[in-house]
Amino acid sequence: MQPEVGVITPVYNGAKYLAESIESVLAQTYSNWTLTIANNCSTDSTAEIARGYAARDSRIRVHDNQHFLPAIANHNASLRLLPLDSKYCKLLFADDWLFPDCLERMVALAEAYPSVGILTAYSLQGSEVIWTGLPYPSTVTSGRDACRNRLLGGPYVFGTGTSQLYRAEIVRSVESFFNEANTHCDSEICFHHFDRWDLGFIHQILSYTRPLRPESLTTEANRLNTLLLMTLYELITYGPVYLTAQEQRVQLAKKWNEYYAELAGYVLEGRDLWNFHKENLSKLGYPVDRRRLSAAVFRRGWKAFFKNPFLAIGNVLSGGSPLSWRFQKPR
């Protein structure tokens, strides 16, 4: 009588850790699962490893993409492979793994509370426990309350793909589950669906995520500080859904102040960060307010000059700042 869980693993050149990830599924105390490995045109031994396991266990299937897809587009394509018999969907990235009772604990909670659409739990990232912040024993939290708390500055407890479990009907309700334009799309799906569903949370470490690596999407997102842009986007897009008009105004005022303080640093020190945020603000329909930015640049530059005048001037003259061209002699 166990409902089927469709485990989906999108992978590109994941040979180094794929076997460990697959073994963690085979070790589950919950037996009614399928594992679909979506190979995104890997050039290493990913396909051979995946097919080797598929030959030994009929619950494991391998799909080979005909064309290479960007990471999030591949996640969406992989989710469209979810078997029709699956009641639940579990993403598992190829360099992560699950603790043995992960599926059993998550399905038990979902079956007990039909209002829960997305579940998550603590995860271990290296030696650090992440996704903490919900008080124990808040097993089921109103989706609206969880989103309100986050938009009002509360902790992020939604988790990411490997730590999340979805009801299959939610995954199938849209052609593309993740917003491919949003690096933090696993957060946005919660805001998108929690006006109708509740959040399930298990106060136990049920998955393992490897520490950040130089080539990972998360490392690049941290370098560009996409989290700052994402929280602004969420306030603009989902504030009207979960907050009062006054609450949204107050939170947006705080976020804009924070954002322009960071933008000032990018103007003074980082050309690529400045270009990234300028372009993405325009896409949101909020072109840079030059007057506000100038004031923020002046405040930050003044502080930097008095702290270390030689370093401050050097950053601008070195060519790394968008202001550098104003001080460079024409050739």
C-alpha positions in Angstrom: 0.0 0.0 0.0 3.0 2.3 -0.1 2.4 5.2 -2.6 5.1 5.4 -5.3 7.9 8.0 -5.0 9.5 9.1 -8.2 13.1 10.1 -7.5 14.6 12.3 -10.2 18.3 12.9 -10.6 19.4 15.4 -13.3 23.1 15.0 -13.9 25.9 16.4 -16.1 29.4 14.9 -15.7 28.6 13.6 -12.3 30.6 10.4 -12.4 32.6 11.3 -9.3 29.7 11.1 -6.9 26.8 9.5 -8.8 27.3 6.0 -7.5 27.2 7.2 -3.9 24.0 9.1 -4.7 22.3 6.0 -6.3 23.5 3.8 -3.4 21.7 6.1 -1.0 18.4 5.5 -2.8 19.0 1.7 -2.8 19.6 1.9 1.0 16.2 3.5 1.7 14.0 1.9 4.3 11.0 2.8 1.9 10.9 0.4 -1.0 8.2 1.7 -3.4 10.3 4.1 -5.4 11.6 4.6 -9.0 14.8 6.4 -9.8 15.1 8.3 -13.1 18.6 9.5 -14.0 18.5 12.2 -16.6 21.9 12.3 -18.3 22.4 15.8 -19.8 24.9 14.8 -22.5 27.7 14.0 -20.0 31.2 13.5 -21.5 32.6 11.4 -18.5 31.5 8.0 -17.4 28.1 9.1 -16.0 26.1 7.2 -18.5 28.0 3.9 -17.9 27.6 4.2 -14.2 23.9 4.9 -14.5 23.3 2.0 -16.9 25.2 -0.4 -14.7 22.8 0.3 -11.8 19.8 0.2 -14.1 20.8 -3.3 -15.3 20.8 -4.5 -11.7 17.6 -2.9 -10.4 14.5 -2.5 -12.5 13.4 0.5 -10.5 16.3 2.5 -11.9 15.9 4.1 -15.4 18.2 6.1 -17.5 17.2 8.9 -19.9 19.8 10.5 -22.2 19.0 14.0 -23.4 19.4 14.5 -27.2 20.7 18.0 -26.7 22.6 19.7 -23.8 20.4 21.9 -21.6 21.3 24.7 -19.1 21.1 23.5 -15.5 17.6 24.7 -14.5 16.1 23.9 -17.9 17.5 20.3 -17.4 15.8 20.2 -14.0 12.5 21.0 -15.7 13.0 18.4 -18.5 14.0 15.8 -15.8 10.8 16.5 -13.8 8.7 15.9 -17.0 10.0 12.3 -16.8 8.2 11.7 -13.5 6.4 8.3 -13.9 2.6 8.5 -14.1 2.2 6.2 -11.1 4.2 8.4 -8.8 2.2 10.2 -6.1 5.3 12.0 -4.8 8.4 13.5 -6.5 11.9 13.6 -4.9 14.7 15.5 -6.5 18.1 14.2 -5.7 21.1 16.0 -7.2 23.9 13.7 -8.4 26.5 14.9 -6.0 24.1 14.7 -2.9 22.7 11.7 -1.1 19.8 10.7 1.2 19.9 9.3 4.7 18.2 5.8 4.8 14.9 6.9 6.3 14.4 10.0 4.2 11.6 8.8 1.9 9.9 6.9 4.7 9.7 9.9 7.0 8.6 12.3 4.3 5.9 10.1 2.8 4.5 9.3 6.3 4.1 13.1 7.0 2.6 13.8 3.6 0.1 10.9 3.9 -0.9 12.1 7.4 -1.5 15.7 6.2 -3.1 16.0 2.7 -2.9 19.8 2.9 0.9 19.6 2.7 2.2 20.2 -0.8 5.9 20.6 -0.3 8.0 19.0 2.5 11.5 19.6 3.6 13.8 18.8 6.5 17.2 19.7 7.9 20.2 18.9 5.6 23.8 18.4 6.3 26.1 20.6 4.2 29.6 19.3 4.9 29.5 19.5 8.7 26.9 22.3 9.0 23.2 21.7 9.6 21.2 24.0 7.3 17.5 25.0 6.9 17.1 25.7 10.6 14.7 28.2 12.0 11.3 26.6 12.5 10.5 26.0 16.2 10.1 22.4 17.2 7.7 20.6 16.8 6.2 22.7 13.9 5.6 19.6 11.7 3.0 21.4 9.6 3.0 25.1 9.0 0.5 27.1 7.0 2.0 27.9 3.7 0.8 31.5 3.9 2.3 31.9 7.3 5.6 30.4 6.2 5.8 32.9 3.2 4.8 35.8 5.3 7.5 35.0 7.9 10.1 34.8 5.2 9.1 38.1 3.5 9.1 39.8 6.8 12.7 38.9 7.3 12.4 35.5 8.9 14.8 32.6 8.3 14.9 30.6 5.1 13.5 27.2 5.9 12.2 26.0 2.5 15.3 24.1 1.6 16.4 23.2 -1.9 15.9 20.4 -4.4 17.6 17.5 -2.6 16.0 18.4 0.8 12.5 18.9 -0.7 9.7 16.4 -1.5 6.7 17.5 -3.8 3.3 16.1 -4.3 3.4 14.9 -7.9 0.2 16.8 -8.8 2.0 20.0 -8.1 4.9 19.1 -10.4 2.4 18.0 -13.1 0.3 21.1 -12.8 2.7 23.2 -14.9 4.8 22.6 -18.0 7.9 24.1 -16.4 8.1 23.6 -12.6 11.0 25.9 -12.0 11.4 29.5 -13.2 14.5 29.1 -15.5 15.3 32.8 -15.2 15.7 32.6 -11.4 18.8 31.0 -9.9 16.9 30.5 -6.6 13.9 28.9 -8.3 13.6 26.3 -5.5 12.6 29.2 -3.2 10.1 30.6 -5.7 8.2 27.4 -6.1 7.3 27.7 -2.4 6.0 31.2 -2.8 4.2 30.2 -6.0 2.3 27.3 -4.4 2.0 28.1 -0.7 -1.1 30.3 -1.2 -2.9 26.9 -1.6 -0.7 24.3 0.1 1.0 23.9 3.5 4.6 23.3 4.3 5.6 20.1 5.9 8.8 20.1 7.9 10.6 17.2 9.6 13.0 18.1 12.4 15.6 15.5 11.4 18.6 15.6 9.0 17.4 13.6 6.0 19.8 14.6 3.2 23.4 15.5 2.6 24.6 18.3 0.4 28.3 18.6 -0.5 30.1 21.8 0.5 30.3 24.5 -2.2 32.7 23.8 -5.0 34.2 26.4 -7.4 32.3 25.1 -10.4 28.9 24.9 -8.8 25.9 27.2 -9.6 25.7 28.1 -5.9 29.3 29.4 -5.8 28.7 31.6 -8.8 25.4 32.8 -7.3 27.2 33.7 -4.1 29.8 35.6 -6.0 27.2 37.7 -7.8 25.1 38.0 -4.6 22.0 36.8 -6.5 20.3 36.2 -3.1 20.0 40.0 -2.6 18.3 40.3 -6.0 16.1 37.2 -5.3 14.8 38.6 -2.0 13.9 41.9 -3.7 12.2 40.0 -6.5 10.2 38.0 -4.0 9.0 41.1 -2.1 7.9 42.7 -5.4 6.3 39.7 -6.9 4.8 37.9 -3.8 4.5 40.7 -1.3 1.0 41.5 -2.6 0.0 37.9 -2.1 1.2 37.4 1.5 1.6 40.8 3.0 -0.6 43.8 3.7 0.2 46.9 1.5 1.8 48.6 4.5 3.9 45.6 5.4 5.2 45.4 1.8 6.0 49.1 1.7 8.0 48.9 4.9 9.9 45.8 3.8 10.6 47.2 0.4 12.0 50.4 1.8 14.4 48.4 4.0 15.4 46.1 1.0 16.0 49.1 -1.3 18.3 50.7 1.2 20.2 47.5 1.6 20.3 47.0 -2.1 21.7 50.4 -3.0 24.3 50.2 -0.3 25.5 47.0 -2.0 25.2 48.5 -5.5 27.5 51.3 -4.3 30.2 48.8 -3.5 29.8 47.2 -6.9 30.2 50.6 -8.6 33.4 51.3 -6.7 34.9 47.8 -6.8 33.3 45.3 -9.1 32.4 46.0 -12.8 30.9 42.5 -13.5 28.8 42.6 -10.4 27.5 46.1 -11.3 26.7 45.0 -14.8 24.8 41.9 -13.6 22.6 43.8 -11.1 22.0 46.7 -13.4 20.8 44.4 -16.2 18.6 42.3 -13.9 17.0 45.3 -12.1 16.0 46.6 -15.6 14.4 43.2 -16.3 12.4 43.6 -13.1 11.1 46.9 -14.4 13.2 49.0 -11.9 16.0 50.7 -13.8 18.8 52.1 -11.5 17.8 55.3 -9.7 20.9 57.4 -10.4 20.2 59.9 -7.8 19.8 57.3 -5.1 22.9 55.4 -6.3 25.1 58.5 -6.3 24.2 59.2 -2.7 25.0 55.6 -1.8 28.3 55.7 -3.7 29.3 59.0 -2.0 28.6 57.5 1.5 30.4 54.3 0.8 33.3 56.0 -1.0 33.8 58.5 1.8 34.0 55.7 4.4 36.4 53.7 2.3 38.6 56.7 1.6 39.1 57.4 5.3 39.5 53.8 6.2 42.3 53.2 3.6 42.7 56.0 1.1 45.4 54.3 -1.0 43.3 51.1 -1.4 40.1 53.1 -2.2 41.8 55.1 -4.9 43.6 52.0 -6.2 40.4 50.1 -6.7 39.0 52.8 -8.9 42.2 53.4 -10.9 42.8 49.7 -11.4 40.1 49.4 -14.0 37.9 47.0 -12.0 35.3 49.7 -11.2 32.6 51.1 -13.6 34.0 54.5 -12.6 37.5 53.7 -13.8 37.0 55.1 -17.2 36.4 58.6 -15.8 40.0 58.7 -14.5 41.8 57.0 -17.3 43.6 58.9 -20.1 42.2 58.3 -23.6 44.5 56.4 -25.9 
